Amino acid sequence: MSLFKLSEQDKHKEDWCETLFGKKVRFPREFTEAQLRRLTTDLLMQHDRIIRESADIIRDTDDEAARYERIDLMRMNYYEGMLRLRPFCSDEQQLVIEEARKIVESVL
C-alpha cells in the first residue's frame, strides 16, 4: 500500500490536468476547480473555432487533398480532443461538444 495515496478528488484533478495539458502535471492539486473549468472552456472554444474553420474550408475548396487533410485534422486532432475532455465538462461545455459533433458529421 502506498504511503501517499491520492484521494478521489485529487485523482480526478490529476486526470483532468493530464487531459488538458496532454501530459502529467507535477502538482495538480495547485489548480482550483474554477481554473480547470476555465481552461477546459478555453480549450473547447479553441477546438470549436478550428473545427468550424475547417468545415468552411472543406465546403469551399475544390482541392481534394486539402479537403481530406482538413477532415483528418478536424476529426483526429480537435474533435477527439473534445471527446477526451467530456468526462470533465459541465452541461454547457457538453453542448459545445454536441455542436462540434454536428459540424463534423455535416462535412463527412
C-alpha positions as CSV (number, residue, x, y, z in Angstrom):
1,M,0.0,0.0,0.0
2,S,1.3,3.4,-0.9
3,L,2.0,5.9,1.8
4,F,0.8,8.8,-0.4
5,K,-2.4,7.5,-1.8
6,L,-4.4,10.2,-3.7
7,S,-7.9,11.0,-2.6
8,E,-10.7,10.6,-5.2
9,Q,-10.8,14.4,-5.7
10,D,-7.0,14.6,-6.2
11,K,-7.1,11.7,-8.7
12,H,-9.9,13.5,-10.6
13,K,-7.8,16.7,-10.7
14,E,-4.8,14.7,-11.8
15,D,-6.7,13.1,-14.6
16,W,-8.3,16.4,-15.6
17,C,-4.9,18.1,-15.8
18,E,-3.4,15.3,-17.8
19,T,-6.2,15.5,-20.3
20,L,-6.0,19.3,-20.5
21,F,-2.2,19.5,-20.9
22,G,-1.6,16.2,-22.6
23,K,0.9,15.1,-20.0
24,K,1.3,14.5,-16.3
25,V,1.2,17.7,-14.3
26,R,3.7,17.9,-11.4
27,F,1.3,19.5,-8.9
28,P,-2.3,19.1,-10.0
29,R,-3.6,20.0,-6.5
30,E,-2.5,23.6,-7.1
31,F,-5.2,24.1,-9.7
32,T,-8.6,25.1,-8.4
33,E,-11.8,23.7,-9.9
34,A,-12.6,27.1,-11.3
35,Q,-9.2,27.3,-13.0
36,L,-9.7,23.8,-14.5
37,R,-13.2,24.7,-15.7
38,R,-11.9,27.9,-17.3
39,L,-9.0,26.1,-19.0
40,T,-11.4,23.4,-20.2
41,T,-13.8,26.1,-21.7
42,D,-10.8,27.9,-23.4
43,L,-9.6,24.6,-24.9
44,L,-13.1,23.7,-26.1
45,M,-13.6,27.1,-27.6
46,Q,-10.3,26.9,-29.5
47,H,-11.1,23.4,-30.8
48,D,-14.6,24.6,-31.8
49,R,-13.2,27.5,-33.7
50,I,-10.8,25.3,-35.6
51,I,-13.5,22.7,-36.4
52,R,-15.8,25.5,-37.7
53,E,-13.0,27.0,-39.9
54,S,-12.0,23.5,-41.1
55,A,-15.6,22.8,-42.0
56,D,-15.8,26.1,-44.0
57,I,-12.6,25.2,-45.9
58,I,-13.9,21.6,-46.6
59,R,-17.1,23.0,-48.0
60,D,-15.4,25.8,-50.1
61,T,-12.4,24.0,-51.5
62,D,-12.1,22.1,-54.8
63,D,-8.8,20.6,-53.8
64,E,-9.4,17.0,-52.7
65,A,-6.1,16.7,-50.9
66,A,-6.8,19.8,-48.9
67,R,-10.3,18.5,-48.1
68,Y,-9.0,15.2,-46.8
69,E,-6.3,16.8,-44.8
70,R,-8.8,19.1,-43.1
71,I,-11.2,16.3,-42.4
72,D,-8.4,14.3,-40.7
73,L,-7.2,17.4,-38.8
74,M,-10.7,18.3,-37.7
75,R,-11.7,14.8,-36.6
76,M,-8.4,13.4,-35.2
77,N,-6.9,16.4,-33.5
78,Y,-9.7,18.6,-32.4
79,Y,-13.0,16.7,-32.2
80,E,-11.4,13.7,-30.5
81,G,-9.6,16.1,-28.1
82,M,-13.0,17.5,-27.2
83,L,-14.3,14.0,-26.6
84,R,-11.4,13.3,-24.2
85,L,-12.5,16.3,-22.1
86,R,-16.1,15.2,-22.0
87,P,-15.9,13.5,-18.5
88,F,-14.7,16.8,-17.0
89,C,-17.3,19.0,-18.7
90,S,-20.3,20.9,-17.4
91,D,-23.6,20.8,-19.2
92,E,-22.8,24.0,-21.1
93,Q,-19.5,22.6,-22.2
94,Q,-21.2,19.4,-23.3
95,L,-23.4,21.5,-25.6
96,V,-20.3,22.8,-27.3
97,I,-19.1,19.3,-27.9
98,E,-22.5,18.3,-29.3
99,E,-22.5,21.3,-31.7
100,A,-19.0,20.3,-32.8
101,R,-20.3,16.7,-33.5
102,K,-23.0,18.1,-35.7
103,I,-20.5,20.1,-37.7
104,V,-18.1,17.2,-38.1
105,E,-20.9,14.9,-39.3
106,S,-22.2,17.6,-41.7
107,V,-18.9,17.5,-43.7
108,L,-18.3,13.8,-43.7
